[in-house]
Amino acid sequence: MSLSKRIFTAFFAFIIIPLFVLGSVSYLVSQKVTEKKYAEQTELTLKAIGRNINNMIKEANYFSDFWVTMEDSVEVVEQSIDDGGGNVDPAGGESSKGTDFYSQLLEKERLRKRVLLTYPGIHSLTLYRNDNKQVNVNFSAKDTPIPREELEAHPIYQEVLRKNGAPVWIGPNEDKNLTGDYNLFTQIRVLLDVETMKNKGVLVTRFQLNELSKIFTFYNSQGKIDRRFLIVAGNGNIVYDSEKSPEGRRISDYVDTETLDMHSSVAQSKTLPFDEHKSLVSVQDLQLQRLGIGDWKLVMVTSWQYLSGDMAAVLRWTVVITSFSLVLALVFNLIFVRRMVTLIVRVVRAMRQVERGDLSTRVPVVGNDETTALSRGFNSLVKRVSELLDDVTEEQSRKRKAEMMLLQAQIKPHFLFNALESINILAVQNEGRKVSKMVQRLANIFRISIQQKEEITIEQELQHLMSYLEIQKYRFEELFEYAIDVPKELMDCTILKLTLQPLVENSIQHGFEGIDYMGRIEVRAAIEGRNIAFYVEDNGIGIAEEQLARFATSGITTLQEMYAESPEMGERRGLGVGNVADRLRIHYGNGYGVMLCSAPGCGTTIKCLIPLEREGRR
């Protein structure tokens, strides 16, 4: 991965992601803190509302107690039934029986006003006497009482008898058969005789509890909080809804009751969807059982949008500030960091070009700070390295020329020594014709060797080699024979002069030492890729493996040393193979030179590798 990508990844991983995580965690933690703090306030609110509802039910119970204990009210109701033999209805103002119609009407009107003045929330009252007679009193509108047979067949009737005067309440939508046409709060209790405390019948009172709306309106108006209040019966039916939702709904229609435990007696608050809107739902047990009410729960629903309103504003500002900071960070990254990375990348590219040998590479100098000093320093360093390399190259060139001159200076006396020795032998033997030919061959050898050029054509090198072989044939006529096989297309290629002759000389001087058979030397050449390979093969005595190893590792440079022969009288009898190898390596470079392959009794093969270069094209 490139440096710029790494820096951008690090910038993203260590700045952007932590900021995003920090913002998200802060938002979630603030939500939890808000939920916890508001839940604590909600619990206090629910307890206060519960106390108000408790007082409201107590007040209704007190009125009911007052109604049933007022002797004159009971007597008037009973007297109206006994005298008129029919039902009493103050709102309707009608009686089917009785002789004093107007007297009864006035009495009932007086009673109605007394009751409404005492407790205006009463809607209707029905007394089911033990003598199977029934008294209906409506205080605000017509209300159809439940038939006696249905009431007595209802399970709640036995509970009312068992409580013997204590009230039993049924809320709206809890059981519409008992709550009447207007679906009101209904109280059922046994009517007792004040003096004897005997059961005189069952009294069913229906209330229009307007105080309940006032309570919820008061708490909903505090701080303009968007709240919704519900009273839920033990069977899951909604008894009261501050938003006046359609009757008959169940709490499970709005919220997941498996998540929100409606049967727990402990106050709880949870954030969950209510009517498909995220809300804080709080539940409080009203604990009204001692007042004759079942397991009613008070549910308060607060819109989460309201709760998170201020927090959302803070979050928006946080997002704006964070986004602005990120933009500034990106600008900083693009302007400064990217500039630094660009400079580093340029320097790295320039270094790679310098590694490939391009010392003309320079880094552009831009600006006037530390990066400028770095660019200038790099350029100065490369320039200095280039100058030093030029000096080293020139010095090595001079050294190589000196080495070549030294090596060639070693070859020329050696040729002369061996040639003159052979001519001397032939002169002693009075072989004048052979001496003449050898002098001609020797002249040919020196004509080629004294040329100023380091490289000659392969054709000239082979002429030099054959002149040398002919001289040796005159000297050792019965010792060896030779063959040269070089393709004609290689004749105009160049080769370092005096390359093949030393290799052949070592075969004659050492390879055929002490043999009792005709020696053979074969010189051949072949093209191998973009190189020329010369092979000098003989069928001489060969070289031992340990001696070849010495040649490779111990710096042995002559076949004479490999055969462990000592020079006679301090003179060298053979030219070193290492001499040729060094000359080829110095002239052509590494990868070119001489390689030996031999075994005792199997002869020796010397491979000489040079580049394929035509004369005049180098």
VENPE-V650477 format. One record per residue. N is the residue number from 1. SS is DSSP state (H for helix, E for strand, - for the rest). NEAR is the number of other C-alpha atoms within 8 Angstrom. D_CENTER is the distance of its C-alpha to the mean C-alpha in Angstrom with 2 decimals. Layout:
n=N ss=SS near=NEAR d_center=D_CENTER
n=N ss=SS near=NEAR d_center=D_CENTER
//
This chain:
n=1 ss=- near=4 d_center=15.68
n=2 ss=- near=5 d_center=18.15
n=3 ss=H near=8 d_center=18.75
n=4 ss=H near=9 d_center=18.26
n=5 ss=H near=8 d_center=14.76
n=6 ss=H near=9 d_center=13.98
n=7 ss=H near=8 d_center=15.70
n=8 ss=H near=8 d_center=14.04
n=9 ss=H near=8 d_center=10.50
n=10 ss=H near=9 d_center=12.12
n=11 ss=H near=9 d_center=13.86
n=12 ss=H near=9 d_center=10.95
n=13 ss=H near=9 d_center=9.15
n=14 ss=H near=8 d_center=12.63
n=15 ss=H near=9 d_center=14.60
n=16 ss=H near=10 d_center=13.25
n=17 ss=H near=9 d_center=10.65
n=18 ss=H near=9 d_center=13.39
n=19 ss=H near=9 d_center=15.99
n=20 ss=H near=8 d_center=14.42
n=21 ss=H near=8 d_center=13.96
n=22 ss=H near=8 d_center=17.45
n=23 ss=H near=10 d_center=18.93
n=24 ss=H near=8 d_center=17.67
n=25 ss=H near=8 d_center=18.87
n=26 ss=H near=8 d_center=22.05
n=27 ss=H near=9 d_center=22.69
n=28 ss=H near=8 d_center=22.32
n=29 ss=H near=8 d_center=24.43
n=30 ss=H near=9 d_center=26.99
n=31 ss=H near=9 d_center=27.20
n=32 ss=H near=8 d_center=27.96
n=33 ss=H near=8 d_center=30.44
n=34 ss=H near=9 d_center=32.06
n=35 ss=H near=10 d_center=32.36
n=36 ss=H near=8 d_center=33.87
n=37 ss=H near=8 d_center=36.31
n=38 ss=H near=8 d_center=37.40
n=39 ss=H near=11 d_center=37.80
n=40 ss=H near=8 d_center=40.19
n=41 ss=H near=8 d_center=42.15
n=42 ss=H near=9 d_center=42.14
n=43 ss=H near=11 d_center=43.67
n=44 ss=H near=8 d_center=46.49
n=45 ss=H near=9 d_center=47.02
n=46 ss=H near=11 d_center=47.20
n=47 ss=H near=9 d_center=49.67
n=48 ss=H near=8 d_center=51.77
n=49 ss=H near=10 d_center=51.77
n=50 ss=H near=10 d_center=52.61
n=51 ss=H near=8 d_center=55.58
n=52 ss=H near=9 d_center=56.78
n=53 ss=H near=9 d_center=56.59
n=54 ss=H near=10 d_center=58.33
n=55 ss=H near=8 d_center=61.10
n=56 ss=H near=10 d_center=61.41
n=57 ss=H near=9 d_center=61.94
n=58 ss=H near=9 d_center=64.32
n=59 ss=H near=8 d_center=66.30
n=60 ss=H near=9 d_center=66.57
n=61 ss=H near=10 d_center=67.71
n=62 ss=H near=8 d_center=70.23
n=63 ss=H near=10 d_center=71.62
n=64 ss=H near=8 d_center=71.89
n=65 ss=H near=8 d_center=73.69
n=66 ss=H near=8 d_center=75.96
n=67 ss=H near=10 d_center=76.68
n=68 ss=H near=11 d_center=77.68
n=69 ss=H near=8 d_center=79.70
n=70 ss=- near=8 d_center=81.72
n=71 ss=H near=8 d_center=84.97
n=72 ss=H near=6 d_center=86.30
n=73 ss=H near=10 d_center=83.19
n=74 ss=H near=11 d_center=83.30
n=75 ss=H near=8 d_center=87.05
n=76 ss=H near=10 d_center=86.85
n=77 ss=H near=10 d_center=84.36
n=78 ss=H near=8 d_center=86.50
n=79 ss=H near=8 d_center=89.70
n=80 ss=H near=12 d_center=88.34
n=81 ss=H near=12 d_center=87.68
n=82 ss=H near=7 d_center=91.04
n=83 ss=H near=9 d_center=93.10
n=84 ss=H near=11 d_center=91.42
n=85 ss=- near=10 d_center=90.21
n=86 ss=- near=9 d_center=87.09
n=87 ss=- near=10 d_center=83.64
n=88 ss=- near=14 d_center=83.16
n=89 ss=- near=11 d_center=80.91
n=90 ss=- near=13 d_center=81.19
n=91 ss=- near=9 d_center=78.99
n=92 ss=- near=5 d_center=81.07
n=93 ss=- near=8 d_center=84.38
n=94 ss=- near=7 d_center=86.06
n=95 ss=- near=11 d_center=87.98
n=96 ss=- near=8 d_center=89.64
n=97 ss=- near=8 d_center=92.24
n=98 ss=- near=9 d_center=94.28
n=99 ss=- near=6 d_center=97.36
n=100 ss=- near=6 d_center=96.19
n=101 ss=H near=8 d_center=93.25
n=102 ss=H near=6 d_center=93.09
n=103 ss=H near=7 d_center=93.38
n=104 ss=H near=9 d_center=90.40
n=105 ss=H near=10 d_center=88.39
n=106 ss=H near=8 d_center=89.04
n=107 ss=H near=9 d_center=88.16
n=108 ss=H near=11 d_center=84.88
n=109 ss=H near=9 d_center=83.99
n=110 ss=H near=8 d_center=84.74
n=111 ss=H near=9 d_center=82.51
n=112 ss=H near=10 d_center=79.64
n=113 ss=H near=8 d_center=79.75
n=114 ss=H near=8 d_center=79.83
n=115 ss=H near=10 d_center=76.77
n=116 ss=H near=11 d_center=74.74
n=117 ss=H near=7 d_center=75.77
n=118 ss=H near=7 d_center=74.61
n=119 ss=- near=9 d_center=71.23
n=120 ss=- near=7 d_center=70.37
n=121 ss=- near=9 d_center=67.32
n=122 ss=E near=12 d_center=69.46
n=123 ss=E near=12 d_center=69.47
n=124 ss=E near=13 d_center=71.80
n=125 ss=E near=12 d_center=73.60
n=126 ss=E near=12 d_center=74.99
n=127 ss=E near=11 d_center=77.34
n=128 ss=E near=12 d_center=77.88
n=129 ss=E near=11 d_center=81.19
n=130 ss=- near=8 d_center=82.28
n=131 ss=- near=4 d_center=85.33
n=132 ss=- near=6 d_center=83.00
n=133 ss=- near=7 d_center=83.52
n=134 ss=E near=9 d_center=80.65
n=135 ss=E near=12 d_center=80.41
n=136 ss=E near=12 d_center=77.86
n=137 ss=E near=10 d_center=77.31
n=138 ss=E near=13 d_center=74.97
n=139 ss=- near=11 d_center=74.37
n=140 ss=- near=7 d_center=72.30
n=141 ss=- near=7 d_center=72.18
n=142 ss=- near=6 d_center=73.13
n=143 ss=- near=9 d_center=71.14
n=144 ss=- near=6 d_center=71.82
n=145 ss=- near=7 d_center=72.07
n=146 ss=- near=9 d_center=70.82
n=147 ss=- near=6 d_center=73.71
n=148 ss=H near=7 d_center=75.17
n=149 ss=H near=6 d_center=74.61
n=150 ss=H near=8 d_center=70.84
n=151 ss=H near=10 d_center=70.57
n=152 ss=H near=9 d_center=72.43
n=153 ss=H near=7 d_center=70.38
n=154 ss=- near=8 d_center=67.07
n=155 ss=H near=7 d_center=65.45
n=156 ss=H near=6 d_center=65.31
n=157 ss=H near=10 d_center=69.12
n=158 ss=H near=9 d_center=69.47
n=159 ss=H near=8 d_center=67.01
n=160 ss=H near=15 d_center=69.15
n=161 ss=H near=10 d_center=72.33
n=162 ss=H near=6 d_center=70.71
n=163 ss=H near=10 d_center=69.83
n=164 ss=- near=9 d_center=73.45
n=165 ss=- near=10 d_center=73.09
n=166 ss=- near=9 d_center=69.53
n=167 ss=- near=13 d_center=67.46
n=168 ss=E near=11 d_center=64.79
n=169 ss=E near=11 d_center=62.34
n=170 ss=E near=12 d_center=60.59
n=171 ss=- near=12 d_center=58.06
n=172 ss=- near=14 d_center=57.60
n=173 ss=- near=12 d_center=55.82
n=174 ss=- near=11 d_center=56.19
n=175 ss=- near=9 d_center=59.31
n=176 ss=H near=10 d_center=60.85
n=177 ss=H near=6 d_center=64.07
n=178 ss=H near=9 d_center=64.78
n=179 ss=H near=16 d_center=63.36
n=180 ss=- near=12 d_center=65.61
n=181 ss=- near=7 d_center=65.40
n=182 ss=- near=6 d_center=63.75
n=183 ss=- near=9 d_center=61.16
n=184 ss=- near=11 d_center=62.14
n=185 ss=E near=13 d_center=61.70
n=186 ss=E near=14 d_center=64.43
n=187 ss=E near=12 d_center=66.27
n=188 ss=E near=12 d_center=68.51
n=189 ss=E near=15 d_center=70.91
n=190 ss=E near=16 d_center=74.33
n=191 ss=E near=11 d_center=77.19
n=192 ss=E near=12 d_center=79.46
n=193 ss=- near=9 d_center=83.07
n=194 ss=- near=7 d_center=83.18
n=195 ss=- near=4 d_center=86.24
n=196 ss=- near=6 d_center=85.89
n=197 ss=- near=7 d_center=82.05
n=198 ss=- near=6 d_center=82.63
n=199 ss=E near=10 d_center=80.35
n=200 ss=E near=10 d_center=81.70
n=201 ss=E near=11 d_center=78.86
n=202 ss=E near=11 d_center=75.19
n=203 ss=E near=12 d_center=74.07
n=204 ss=E near=11 d_center=71.08
n=205 ss=E near=12 d_center=69.91
n=206 ss=E near=13 d_center=67.28
n=207 ss=E near=12 d_center=65.64
n=208 ss=- near=9 d_center=63.97
n=209 ss=- near=8 d_center=61.70
n=210 ss=H near=7 d_center=61.06
n=211 ss=H near=7 d_center=60.18
n=212 ss=H near=9 d_center=56.85
n=213 ss=H near=9 d_center=55.76
n=214 ss=H near=8 d_center=57.01
n=215 ss=H near=10 d_center=54.98
n=216 ss=H near=11 d_center=51.70
n=217 ss=H near=8 d_center=52.54
n=218 ss=H near=8 d_center=53.18
n=219 ss=H near=8 d_center=49.87
n=220 ss=H near=12 d_center=47.96
n=221 ss=- near=8 d_center=49.54
n=222 ss=H near=7 d_center=48.51
n=223 ss=H near=5 d_center=46.06
n=224 ss=H near=6 d_center=45.71
n=225 ss=- near=9 d_center=43.03
n=226 ss=- near=8 d_center=41.95
n=227 ss=E near=9 d_center=42.93
n=228 ss=E near=11 d_center=44.26
n=229 ss=E near=13 d_center=46.58
n=230 ss=E near=12 d_center=47.44
n=231 ss=E near=12 d_center=49.83
n=232 ss=E near=14 d_center=48.94
n=233 ss=- near=14 d_center=51.50
n=234 ss=- near=10 d_center=50.95
n=235 ss=- near=5 d_center=50.83
n=236 ss=- near=9 d_center=47.88
n=237 ss=E near=13 d_center=50.08
n=238 ss=E near=16 d_center=49.66
n=239 ss=E near=12 d_center=52.96
n=240 ss=E near=10 d_center=52.26
n=241 ss=E near=11 d_center=49.65
n=242 ss=- near=10 d_center=49.88
n=243 ss=- near=6 d_center=48.64
n=244 ss=- near=7 d_center=51.43
n=245 ss=- near=7 d_center=49.25
n=246 ss=- near=5 d_center=51.20
n=247 ss=- near=6 d_center=53.16
n=248 ss=- near=7 d_center=52.35
n=249 ss=- near=9 d_center=48.56
n=250 ss=E near=9 d_center=46.69
n=251 ss=H near=11 d_center=43.92
n=252 ss=H near=8 d_center=41.74
n=253 ss=H near=7 d_center=41.95
n=254 ss=- near=9 d_center=39.89
n=255 ss=- near=11 d_center=37.56
n=256 ss=- near=7 d_center=36.12
n=257 ss=- near=9 d_center=38.82
n=258 ss=- near=5 d_center=36.89
n=259 ss=- near=5 d_center=34.35
n=260 ss=- near=8 d_center=37.19
n=261 ss=- near=7 d_center=39.91
n=262 ss=- near=7 d_center=43.17
n=263 ss=- near=5 d_center=45.40
n=264 ss=- near=7 d_center=44.25
n=265 ss=- near=6 d_center=46.83
n=266 ss=- near=6 d_center=44.26
n=267 ss=- near=10 d_center=42.99
n=268 ss=E near=8 d_center=39.34
n=269 ss=E near=9 d_center=36.90
n=270 ss=E near=8 d_center=33.68
n=271 ss=E near=9 d_center=31.34
n=272 ss=E near=9 d_center=31.29
n=273 ss=E near=9 d_center=32.38
n=274 ss=E near=11 d_center=36.13
n=275 ss=- near=7 d_center=37.69
n=276 ss=- near=6 d_center=34.22
n=277 ss=E near=7 d_center=33.59
n=278 ss=E near=11 d_center=31.41
n=279 ss=E near=13 d_center=33.99
n=280 ss=E near=13 d_center=34.95
n=281 ss=E near=13 d_center=37.47
n=282 ss=E near=14 d_center=39.95
n=283 ss=E near=12 d_center=42.62
n=284 ss=E near=14 d_center=45.81
n=285 ss=E near=12 d_center=48.64
n=286 ss=- near=10 d_center=51.87
n=287 ss=- near=7 d_center=54.02
n=288 ss=- near=11 d_center=57.06
n=289 ss=H near=8 d_center=58.43
n=290 ss=H near=6 d_center=61.45
n=291 ss=H near=10 d_center=62.36
n=292 ss=- near=10 d_center=62.48
n=293 ss=- near=11 d_center=59.03
n=294 ss=- near=9 d_center=56.56
n=295 ss=- near=11 d_center=52.91
n=296 ss=- near=13 d_center=51.85
n=297 ss=E near=13 d_center=48.42
n=298 ss=E near=14 d_center=47.70
n=299 ss=E near=12 d_center=44.36
n=300 ss=E near=12 d_center=43.04
n=301 ss=E near=12 d_center=40.21
n=302 ss=E near=13 d_center=38.62
n=303 ss=E near=12 d_center=36.38
n=304 ss=H near=9 d_center=32.91
n=305 ss=H near=8 d_center=33.06
n=306 ss=H near=9 d_center=36.02
n=307 ss=H near=10 d_center=34.45
n=308 ss=- near=9 d_center=31.32
n=309 ss=H near=8 d_center=33.45
n=310 ss=H near=7 d_center=33.69
n=311 ss=H near=9 d_center=30.21
n=312 ss=H near=8 d_center=28.96
n=313 ss=H near=8 d_center=30.98
n=314 ss=H near=8 d_center=29.47
n=315 ss=H near=9 d_center=25.97
n=316 ss=H near=8 d_center=26.91
n=317 ss=H near=8 d_center=28.22
n=318 ss=H near=9 d_center=25.17
n=319 ss=H near=9 d_center=22.96
n=320 ss=H near=8 d_center=25.52
n=321 ss=H near=8 d_center=25.70
n=322 ss=H near=9 d_center=21.95
n=323 ss=H near=8 d_center=21.62
n=324 ss=H near=8 d_center=24.59
n=325 ss=H near=8 d_center=23.15
n=326 ss=H near=9 d_center=19.92
n=327 ss=H near=8 d_center=22.27
n=328 ss=H near=8 d_center=24.30
n=329 ss=H near=8 d_center=21.36
n=330 ss=H near=8 d_center=20.39
n=331 ss=H near=8 d_center=24.09
n=332 ss=H near=9 d_center=24.28
n=333 ss=H near=9 d_center=21.37
n=334 ss=H near=9 d_center=23.11
n=335 ss=H near=8 d_center=26.59
n=336 ss=H near=8 d_center=26.45
n=337 ss=H near=9 d_center=23.26
n=338 ss=H near=10 d_center=23.26
n=339 ss=H near=9 d_center=26.97
n=340 ss=H near=9 d_center=26.44
n=341 ss=H near=10 d_center=23.75
n=342 ss=H near=9 d_center=26.13
n=343 ss=H near=9 d_center=28.95
n=344 ss=H near=8 d_center=27.12
n=345 ss=H near=9 d_center=26.15
n=346 ss=H near=9 d_center=29.79
n=347 ss=H near=11 d_center=31.08
n=348 ss=H near=8 d_center=28.92
n=349 ss=H near=8 d_center=30.17
n=350 ss=H near=11 d_center=33.66
n=351 ss=H near=8 d_center=33.40
n=352 ss=H near=8 d_center=32.45
n=353 ss=H near=11 d_center=35.44
n=354 ss=H near=11 d_center=37.60
n=355 ss=H near=7 d_center=36.46
n=356 ss=- near=6 d_center=37.64
n=357 ss=- near=6 d_center=40.97
n=358 ss=- near=8 d_center=40.86
n=359 ss=- near=10 d_center=42.35
n=360 ss=- near=6 d_center=43.07
n=361 ss=- near=10 d_center=39.46
n=362 ss=- near=8 d_center=39.14
n=363 ss=- near=11 d_center=36.35
n=364 ss=- near=5 d_center=37.22
n=365 ss=- near=7 d_center=38.31
n=366 ss=- near=5 d_center=37.02
n=367 ss=- near=6 d_center=37.52
n=368 ss=- near=7 d_center=39.32
n=369 ss=- near=6 d_center=36.97
n=370 ss=H near=6 d_center=35.54
n=371 ss=H near=10 d_center=33.62
n=372 ss=H near=11 d_center=37.03
n=373 ss=H near=9 d_center=38.47
n=374 ss=H near=8 d_center=35.70
n=375 ss=H near=12 d_center=36.46
n=376 ss=H near=10 d_center=40.16
n=377 ss=H near=8 d_center=39.84
n=378 ss=H near=11 d_center=37.94
n=379 ss=H near=11 d_center=40.55
n=380 ss=H near=8 d_center=43.34
n=381 ss=H near=8 d_center=41.97
n=382 ss=H near=13 d_center=41.64
n=383 ss=H near=10 d_center=45.14
n=384 ss=H near=8 d_center=46.54
n=385 ss=H near=9 d_center=44.93
n=386 ss=H near=9 d_center=46.40
n=387 ss=H near=8 d_center=49.80
n=388 ss=H near=8 d_center=49.67
n=389 ss=H near=8 d_center=48.59
n=390 ss=H near=8 d_center=51.50
n=391 ss=H near=8 d_center=53.81
n=392 ss=H near=8 d_center=52.53
n=393 ss=H near=8 d_center=52.84
n=394 ss=H near=8 d_center=56.36
n=395 ss=H near=8 d_center=57.26
n=396 ss=H near=8 d_center=55.95
n=397 ss=H near=8 d_center=57.86
n=398 ss=H near=8 d_center=61.02
n=399 ss=H near=8 d_center=60.41
n=400 ss=H near=10 d_center=59.87
n=401 ss=H near=8 d_center=63.06
n=402 ss=H near=8 d_center=64.87
n=403 ss=H near=8 d_center=63.64
n=404 ss=H near=9 d_center=64.65
n=405 ss=H near=8 d_center=68.04
n=406 ss=H near=8 d_center=68.45
n=407 ss=H near=10 d_center=67.56
n=408 ss=H near=8 d_center=69.82
n=409 ss=H near=8 d_center=72.50
n=410 ss=H near=8 d_center=72.35
n=411 ss=H near=9 d_center=72.77
n=412 ss=H near=9 d_center=75.83
n=413 ss=H near=8 d_center=78.19
n=414 ss=H near=10 d_center=77.07
n=415 ss=H near=8 d_center=78.09
n=416 ss=H near=8 d_center=81.36
n=417 ss=H near=8 d_center=82.08
n=418 ss=H near=8 d_center=81.57
n=419 ss=H near=10 d_center=83.40
n=420 ss=H near=8 d_center=86.38
n=421 ss=H near=8 d_center=86.59
n=422 ss=H near=11 d_center=86.80
n=423 ss=H near=11 d_center=89.42
n=424 ss=H near=8 d_center=91.43
n=425 ss=H near=9 d_center=91.55
n=426 ss=H near=13 d_center=92.71
n=427 ss=H near=10 d_center=95.32
n=428 ss=H near=7 d_center=96.68
n=429 ss=- near=6 d_center=96.98
n=430 ss=- near=6 d_center=98.84
n=431 ss=- near=9 d_center=96.26
n=432 ss=H near=8 d_center=96.91
n=433 ss=H near=6 d_center=95.36
n=434 ss=H near=9 d_center=92.19
n=435 ss=H near=11 d_center=92.16
n=436 ss=H near=8 d_center=92.40
n=437 ss=H near=8 d_center=89.51
n=438 ss=H near=12 d_center=87.42
n=439 ss=H near=9 d_center=88.18
n=440 ss=H near=8 d_center=87.08
n=441 ss=H near=12 d_center=83.82
n=442 ss=H near=12 d_center=83.34
n=443 ss=H near=8 d_center=83.94
n=444 ss=H near=10 d_center=81.35
n=445 ss=H near=11 d_center=78.83
n=446 ss=H near=8 d_center=79.51
n=447 ss=H near=8 d_center=79.47
n=448 ss=H near=9 d_center=75.84
n=449 ss=H near=9 d_center=74.78
n=450 ss=- near=6 d_center=76.19
n=451 ss=- near=7 d_center=74.13
n=452 ss=- near=4 d_center=71.90
n=453 ss=- near=5 d_center=68.90
n=454 ss=- near=7 d_center=66.35
n=455 ss=E near=8 d_center=65.48
n=456 ss=E near=11 d_center=68.01
n=457 ss=E near=12 d_center=67.88
n=458 ss=H near=12 d_center=67.61
n=459 ss=H near=8 d_center=71.06
n=460 ss=H near=9 d_center=72.53
n=461 ss=H near=14 d_center=70.75
n=462 ss=H near=9 d_center=72.25
n=463 ss=H near=8 d_center=75.70
n=464 ss=H near=12 d_center=75.36
n=465 ss=H near=10 d_center=74.31
n=466 ss=H near=8 d_center=77.22
n=467 ss=H near=12 d_center=79.68
n=468 ss=H near=12 d_center=78.52
n=469 ss=H near=8 d_center=78.74
n=470 ss=H near=10 d_center=82.23
n=471 ss=H near=13 d_center=83.33
n=472 ss=H near=10 d_center=82.04
n=473 ss=H near=12 d_center=83.74
n=474 ss=H near=9 d_center=87.03
n=475 ss=H near=9 d_center=86.45
n=476 ss=- near=8 d_center=85.11
n=477 ss=- near=8 d_center=86.64
n=478 ss=- near=6 d_center=86.39
n=479 ss=- near=10 d_center=83.10
n=480 ss=E near=12 d_center=80.39
n=481 ss=E near=9 d_center=79.64
n=482 ss=E near=8 d_center=76.68
n=483 ss=E near=8 d_center=74.82
n=484 ss=E near=7 d_center=72.47
n=485 ss=E near=8 d_center=70.12
n=486 ss=- near=10 d_center=68.01
n=487 ss=- near=8 d_center=67.05
n=488 ss=H near=5 d_center=68.83
n=489 ss=H near=5 d_center=65.65
n=490 ss=H near=8 d_center=64.64
n=491 ss=- near=10 d_center=67.90
n=492 ss=- near=10 d_center=66.78
n=493 ss=E near=11 d_center=63.58
n=494 ss=E near=12 d_center=63.62
n=495 ss=E near=11 d_center=63.61
n=496 ss=E near=9 d_center=64.18
n=497 ss=- near=9 d_center=67.93
n=498 ss=- near=8 d_center=69.42
n=499 ss=- near=10 d_center=66.46
n=500 ss=H near=9 d_center=68.13
n=501 ss=H near=10 d_center=71.51
n=502 ss=H near=13 d_center=70.31
n=503 ss=H near=11 d_center=68.47
n=504 ss=H near=10 d_center=71.61
n=505 ss=H near=10 d_center=73.78
n=506 ss=H near=15 d_center=71.87
n=507 ss=H near=12 d_center=72.37
n=508 ss=H near=10 d_center=76.11
n=509 ss=H near=10 d_center=76.56
n=510 ss=H near=10 d_center=74.57
n=511 ss=H near=14 d_center=73.49
n=512 ss=- near=13 d_center=77.10
n=513 ss=- near=9 d_center=78.52
n=514 ss=- near=4 d_center=81.05
n=515 ss=- near=9 d_center=80.39
n=516 ss=- near=4 d_center=83.32
n=517 ss=- near=5 d_center=81.99
n=518 ss=- near=9 d_center=81.34
n=519 ss=E near=12 d_center=78.12
n=520 ss=E near=11 d_center=75.94
n=521 ss=E near=14 d_center=73.43
n=522 ss=E near=12 d_center=71.20
n=523 ss=E near=13 d_center=69.15
n=524 ss=E near=10 d_center=66.74
n=525 ss=E near=11 d_center=63.79
n=526 ss=E near=9 d_center=60.86
n=527 ss=E near=9 d_center=57.93
n=528 ss=E near=7 d_center=54.53
n=529 ss=- near=5 d_center=51.74
n=530 ss=- near=7 d_center=52.32
n=531 ss=E near=10 d_center=54.59
n=532 ss=E near=13 d_center=58.19
n=533 ss=E near=12 d_center=58.98
n=534 ss=E near=11 d_center=62.54
n=535 ss=E near=12 d_center=63.72
n=536 ss=E near=13 d_center=66.82
n=537 ss=E near=11 d_center=67.97
n=538 ss=E near=13 d_center=71.03
n=539 ss=- near=13 d_center=72.62
n=540 ss=- near=15 d_center=73.51
n=541 ss=- near=13 d_center=73.20
n=542 ss=- near=13 d_center=69.40
n=543 ss=- near=14 d_center=67.25
n=544 ss=- near=9 d_center=66.11
n=545 ss=H near=8 d_center=62.42
n=546 ss=H near=6 d_center=62.53
n=547 ss=H near=10 d_center=64.19
n=548 ss=H near=12 d_center=61.45
n=549 ss=H near=9 d_center=58.93
n=550 ss=H near=11 d_center=60.98
n=551 ss=H near=11 d_center=60.88
n=552 ss=H near=8 d_center=57.06
n=553 ss=H near=7 d_center=56.49
n=554 ss=- near=7 d_center=59.64
n=555 ss=- near=7 d_center=60.40
n=556 ss=- near=11 d_center=63.49
n=557 ss=- near=10 d_center=64.53
n=558 ss=- near=12 d_center=67.71
n=559 ss=H near=11 d_center=68.81
n=560 ss=H near=13 d_center=71.81
n=561 ss=H near=10 d_center=69.59
n=562 ss=H near=13 d_center=67.82
n=563 ss=- near=9 d_center=71.28
n=564 ss=- near=6 d_center=72.03
n=565 ss=- near=7 d_center=75.10
n=566 ss=- near=6 d_center=76.50
n=567 ss=- near=8 d_center=77.76
n=568 ss=H near=7 d_center=81.51
n=569 ss=H near=4 d_center=83.06
n=570 ss=H near=5 d_center=79.75
n=571 ss=- near=6 d_center=79.37
n=572 ss=- near=8 d_center=76.38
n=573 ss=- near=8 d_center=77.37
n=574 ss=- near=11 d_center=74.08
n=575 ss=- near=12 d_center=71.35
n=576 ss=- near=12 d_center=67.93
n=577 ss=H near=13 d_center=65.21
n=578 ss=H near=10 d_center=62.83
n=579 ss=H near=11 d_center=64.63
n=580 ss=H near=12 d_center=63.75
n=581 ss=H near=10 d_center=60.17
n=582 ss=H near=9 d_center=59.77
n=583 ss=H near=10 d_center=61.34
n=584 ss=H near=13 d_center=59.06
n=585 ss=H near=12 d_center=55.93
n=586 ss=H near=9 d_center=57.02
n=587 ss=H near=7 d_center=58.04
n=588 ss=H near=9 d_center=55.32
n=589 ss=- near=8 d_center=52.44
n=590 ss=- near=7 d_center=50.45
n=591 ss=- near=5 d_center=50.26
n=592 ss=- near=12 d_center=53.94
n=593 ss=E near=13 d_center=56.96
n=594 ss=E near=12 d_center=58.90
n=595 ss=E near=7 d_center=58.04
n=596 ss=E near=9 d_center=60.62
n=597 ss=E near=7 d_center=60.98
n=598 ss=E near=13 d_center=64.01
n=599 ss=- near=11 d_center=65.51
n=600 ss=- near=9 d_center=68.97
n=601 ss=- near=8 d_center=71.58
n=602 ss=- near=10 d_center=69.20
n=603 ss=- near=15 d_center=69.48
n=604 ss=E near=16 d_center=66.85
n=605 ss=E near=11 d_center=64.47
n=606 ss=E near=12 d_center=63.19
n=607 ss=E near=11 d_center=60.39
n=608 ss=E near=11 d_center=60.20
n=609 ss=E near=11 d_center=57.17
n=610 ss=E near=12 d_center=57.35
n=611 ss=E near=9 d_center=55.49
n=612 ss=- near=10 d_center=57.03
n=613 ss=- near=8 d_center=58.48
n=614 ss=E near=9 d_center=61.39
n=615 ss=- near=9 d_center=64.10
n=616 ss=- near=4 d_center=63.63
n=617 ss=- near=5 d_center=59.96
n=618 ss=- near=5 d_center=58.33
//
